[in-house]
Amino acid sequence: MSKILITGGLGYIGSHTVVEFLELGYEILIIDNLSNSNINVLDRIENITKKRPSFFKIDVANFSDMNIFFTENKNIDAIIHFAAYKAVSESVEQPLKYYQNNLNGIINILDNMQKHDIKNLIFSSSCTVYGAVKELPVTEKTPISKSESPYGNTKIISEQIISDTIFSNKNLKAISLRYFNPIGAHKTAKIGEIPNGIPNNLLPFITQTALGIREKLLVFGNDYNTPDGTPIRDYINVVDLAKAHIKSVERLLNNKNIESYEFFNIGTGKGNSVLEIIETFEKVSGFKLPYQIVERRAGDIEQIYADTTKAQQELEWKAEVSLEETIKSAWEWEKFYRKNF
């Protein structure tokens, strides 16, 4: 089978993607600097798949270390690039941290692809590239607009860097997957989302609150122009999301891509408000969740959800796991993690 490099492969989305590729028999190399992940995830990946991928503790933004890695590791067929900082609110507070890390990372990846004749790239992008959209659902023809955060802007700039590089080098091919909001955990409850410090994402904040780790959930704003006043997002199961990377890699390896650079929306096609997510969690867990409405959070947009027609038609991919099942998996993971680690 093909050899795939996955950067950020011990992170939340990365680890689930590693598992899906290993179970199909791919050879996997992982690069991760462990800044927002844990080395123990490697053992849990092995426990699930009975295979241990090769691991390298490297910062993708470090030019020298990346050059050494690619010099020593040959015959890589494709790269899936997850490794980046990802918290919207933190990026507003520390923009240079995000520009330095996220942009240097993609530049180093593309530079080494050219030097070492690696032709295929899957880039972990985001629906934040669309900014505060005027029309819903979002399609791939929705214009890229001014980002509401430095994090989102790093995704816009990264996509432009990829596009410009491919335009100048016809040997390269890339797909950007524009994720909506990944949630949930693996069905074994052995890997899932476990952020460092106070969670920036909704589901781990909910599950930590339910276990008493957080006193209460903070709901950032209830005065948005939505049915219940809280922001609306398209929440996609993380394993469904991981499978979109398999479809994307296979598309490039089998030369089924139509353009040298393509991009796809990866979501469910349905939006849910923060309060709807809370209500669904209470339903599947049996817990009444304490929460408090507070001021809006800098960088947050009002609502966004995907049109996934292009992904369904061209990638032959669609979201399959229900919201209830996804939220239940996040709850089972949180309980497993707190009991065992």
C-alpha positions in Angstrom: 0.0 0.0 0.0 0.9 3.7 -0.4 3.0 5.5 2.2 1.2 8.5 3.7 2.7 11.3 5.9 0.2 12.8 8.3 1.3 15.9 10.1 -0.5 16.6 13.4 -1.3 12.9 13.4 -1.7 12.6 17.1 -4.2 15.5 17.3 -7.9 15.2 17.4 -8.8 14.9 13.7 -5.3 13.6 12.8 -5.5 10.6 15.1 -8.9 9.5 13.8 -7.6 9.8 10.3 -4.5 7.8 11.1 -6.8 5.0 12.4 -8.9 4.9 9.3 -5.9 4.7 7.0 -4.1 2.0 9.1 -7.3 -0.1 9.0 -7.2 0.0 5.2 -3.5 -1.2 5.2 -1.7 2.1 4.4 1.8 2.7 5.7 1.6 5.8 7.9 4.2 8.2 9.1 3.2 10.8 11.8 4.8 14.2 12.4 3.6 16.0 15.6 5.3 18.4 18.0 2.8 17.4 20.8 1.9 21.1 21.5 -1.8 20.2 21.5 -1.7 16.4 21.7 -0.2 13.6 23.8 2.3 10.9 23.0 -0.1 8.4 24.7 -2.4 8.7 21.7 0.2 6.6 19.7 -0.4 3.7 22.1 -4.2 4.1 21.7 -4.0 4.1 18.0 -2.0 0.9 18.2 -4.5 -0.6 20.6 -7.4 0.1 18.1 -5.6 -0.9 14.9 -3.0 -3.4 16.1 -0.5 -1.4 14.1 2.0 1.2 15.2 2.7 4.0 12.8 6.2 5.6 12.6 6.3 8.7 14.8 8.6 11.7 14.6 8.5 14.6 17.1 9.0 17.6 14.8 7.6 21.1 14.5 6.4 21.5 10.9 7.3 25.2 11.2 11.0 24.4 11.7 12.7 24.6 8.4 15.8 22.7 9.3 14.1 19.7 11.0 11.6 19.3 8.2 14.4 19.2 5.6 16.2 16.5 7.6 13.0 14.5 7.9 12.3 14.5 4.2 15.9 13.7 3.3 15.8 10.6 5.5 12.3 9.4 4.6 11.8 8.6 1.0 9.0 7.4 -1.3 6.1 9.3 0.4 3.1 9.1 -1.9 0.9 11.8 -0.3 0.9 14.2 2.6 -2.1 15.1 4.8 -1.3 18.3 6.5 -3.2 18.9 9.8 -0.5 20.5 12.0 -1.5 24.0 12.8 -2.8 26.2 15.6 -6.6 26.2 15.5 -8.3 28.3 18.2 -10.2 31.3 16.8 -10.3 33.3 20.0 -6.6 32.7 20.8 -5.7 33.8 17.3 -7.4 37.1 17.9 -5.3 37.6 21.0 -2.0 36.2 19.5 -2.1 36.8 15.8 1.6 36.6 15.2 1.8 33.1 16.8 -0.8 31.9 14.3 0.8 33.5 11.2 4.3 32.3 12.1 3.3 28.7 12.8 0.5 28.0 10.3 2.1 29.7 7.3 5.6 28.5 7.9 4.2 25.0 8.2 2.5 24.9 4.8 5.5 26.6 3.2 7.8 24.0 4.6 5.5 21.2 3.4 5.3 22.5 -0.2 9.0 23.3 -0.3 9.9 19.8 0.6 7.3 18.3 -1.8 9.1 20.1 -4.6 12.6 19.0 -3.4 11.7 15.4 -2.9 9.2 14.8 -5.7 6.1 14.2 -3.6 3.1 14.9 -5.8 0.0 14.8 -3.6 -1.3 17.0 -0.8 -4.5 17.1 1.3 -4.7 20.3 3.2 -6.8 20.7 6.4 -8.7 23.9 5.6 -11.8 25.4 7.2 -15.2 26.9 6.5 -13.8 30.0 8.2 -12.4 30.9 4.7 -15.9 32.0 3.8 -16.1 34.6 6.6 -19.5 36.0 7.6 -21.6 34.6 4.7 -24.7 36.4 3.3 -26.3 33.3 1.7 -26.7 29.8 3.1 -25.9 27.0 2.6 -22.3 27.6 1.7 -21.2 26.1 -1.6 -17.7 25.9 -3.0 -18.7 28.8 -5.3 -19.4 31.0 -2.3 -16.8 33.8 -2.4 -13.8 33.7 -0.1 -14.3 36.8 2.1 -12.5 38.8 4.8 -11.9 36.5 7.7 -13.3 37.2 11.2 -10.1 36.0 12.8 -6.3 35.5 12.2 -6.9 31.8 12.3 -9.3 31.9 9.5 -7.0 34.2 7.6 -4.1 31.7 7.9 -6.4 29.2 6.1 -7.2 31.7 3.3 -3.5 32.5 2.9 -2.5 28.9 3.0 -4.9 28.0 0.3 -3.6 30.8 -1.8 0.0 29.6 -1.2 -1.0 26.1 -2.3 -2.7 27.5 -5.4 0.2 29.6 -6.4 2.7 26.8 -5.9 0.7 24.4 -8.0 0.3 26.9 -10.7 4.1 27.2 -10.9 4.7 23.4 -10.6 2.5 21.2 -12.8 3.7 18.0 -11.0 1.9 18.9 -7.8 -1.8 18.1 -7.0 -3.7 19.2 -4.0 -7.1 19.0 -2.4 -8.2 21.4 0.4 -11.0 20.0 2.6 -12.9 22.9 4.1 -14.2 21.4 7.4 -17.2 22.7 9.2 -17.3 21.8 13.0 -15.8 18.4 13.8 -17.2 16.7 17.0 -17.5 13.2 18.5 -15.0 10.4 19.0 -14.1 6.9 17.8 -16.6 4.2 18.5 -14.1 2.5 20.8 -14.0 5.6 23.0 -10.2 5.2 23.0 -9.4 8.4 21.1 -11.3 11.7 21.0 -10.9 15.4 21.6 -9.0 16.4 24.7 -7.8 20.0 24.5 -5.2 21.5 26.7 -6.6 23.9 29.3 -10.1 25.4 28.9 -11.7 24.1 25.8 -12.3 26.5 22.9 -14.7 24.1 21.2 -18.3 23.5 22.3 -18.5 19.7 22.8 -15.5 19.2 25.1 -16.7 22.2 27.1 -20.0 20.5 27.4 -18.7 17.1 28.4 -16.2 18.5 30.9 -19.0 20.6 32.5 -21.2 17.5 32.8 -18.4 15.7 34.7 -17.9 18.6 37.0 -14.4 19.6 35.6 -15.9 23.0 34.6 -18.4 24.7 36.9 -20.7 25.7 34.0 -20.8 26.0 30.3 -20.4 29.5 28.8 -22.7 30.2 25.9 -21.2 33.1 24.0 -24.1 35.3 23.0 -27.9 34.8 22.6 -28.6 37.9 20.6 -27.7 36.6 17.1 -30.2 36.6 14.3 -31.0 32.9 14.6 -34.2 31.1 15.8 -33.0 30.8 19.5 -30.4 33.7 19.4 -27.3 31.4 19.6 -24.8 30.8 16.8 -25.5 28.0 14.3 -22.8 25.6 13.0 -22.6 22.5 10.9 -21.4 19.8 13.3 -19.7 16.9 11.5 -18.7 13.5 13.0 -14.9 13.3 13.3 -14.8 9.7 11.8 -17.0 10.8 8.9 -14.5 13.6 8.4 -11.5 11.2 8.6 -13.1 9.1 5.8 -13.2 12.2 3.6 -9.4 12.2 3.7 -9.3 8.6 2.4 -11.6 9.5 -0.5 -9.4 12.6 -1.2 -6.1 10.6 -1.1 -7.5 7.9 -3.4 -8.8 10.6 -5.8 -5.2 12.0 -6.2 -3.4 8.7 -6.2 -5.7 7.3 -8.9 -5.6 10.5 -10.9 -9.3 11.0 -10.7 -9.0 14.7 -9.9 -10.4 17.1 -12.5 -8.2 20.1 -11.6 -4.7 20.2 -10.1 -6.1 22.0 -7.1 -9.5 21.2 -5.8 -11.5 22.0 -2.7 -14.5 20.5 -1.1 -16.9 21.4 1.8 -17.0 18.7 4.4 -20.0 19.0 6.6 -23.5 17.5 7.1 -25.5 20.1 5.3 -27.5 21.0 8.4 -27.0 23.7 10.9 -27.6 23.4 14.7 -27.5 26.1 17.3 -25.5 26.0 20.5 -28.7 25.5 22.5 -29.8 22.6 20.2 -26.5 20.9 20.9 -26.9 21.4 24.6 -30.5 19.9 24.4 -29.2 17.0 22.4 -26.5 16.3 24.9 -29.0 16.4 27.8 -31.2 13.9 25.9 -28.4 11.3 25.2 -26.6 11.7 28.5 -29.5 12.2 30.9 -27.7 15.1 32.5 -29.1 18.6 33.0 -26.3 20.9 32.0 -25.5 24.1 33.9 -24.8 27.0 31.5 -24.6 30.8 31.5 -25.2 33.2 28.7 -22.3 35.6 28.4 -21.1 38.2 25.8 -20.3 37.3 22.3 -16.8 36.0 21.6 -14.4 37.9 19.3 -14.0 36.2 15.9 -17.3 34.2 16.1 -19.7 34.4 13.1 -23.5 34.2 13.4 -24.2 31.0 11.4 -22.8 28.8 8.7 -23.6 25.4 7.3 -22.5 23.5 4.2 -23.9 22.5 0.9 -22.0 19.1 0.4 -23.3 18.3 -3.1 -19.8 18.6 -4.7 -18.3 16.2 -2.1 -21.1 13.7 -2.6 -20.8 13.8 -6.4 -17.1 14.0 -7.0 -15.5 12.5 -3.8 -18.4 10.0 -3.4 -18.4 10.9 0.2 -21.2 12.0 2.6 -21.7 12.3 6.3 -23.4 9.2 7.8 -23.4 9.4 11.6 -26.3 11.1 13.3 -26.0 14.1 15.6 -27.3 12.1 18.6 -24.8 9.2 18.0 -22.0 11.7 17.5 -22.7 13.5 20.7 -23.1 10.3 22.6 -19.6 9.1 21.3 -18.1 12.4 22.7 -19.7 11.7 26.1 -18.5 8.1 26.2 -14.9 9.3 25.2 -14.9 11.9 28.0 -15.9 9.4 30.6 -13.4 6.8 29.4 -10.6 9.4 29.3 -11.2 10.7 32.8 -11.5 7.2 34.2 -8.3 5.8 32.6 -5.9 8.7 32.1 
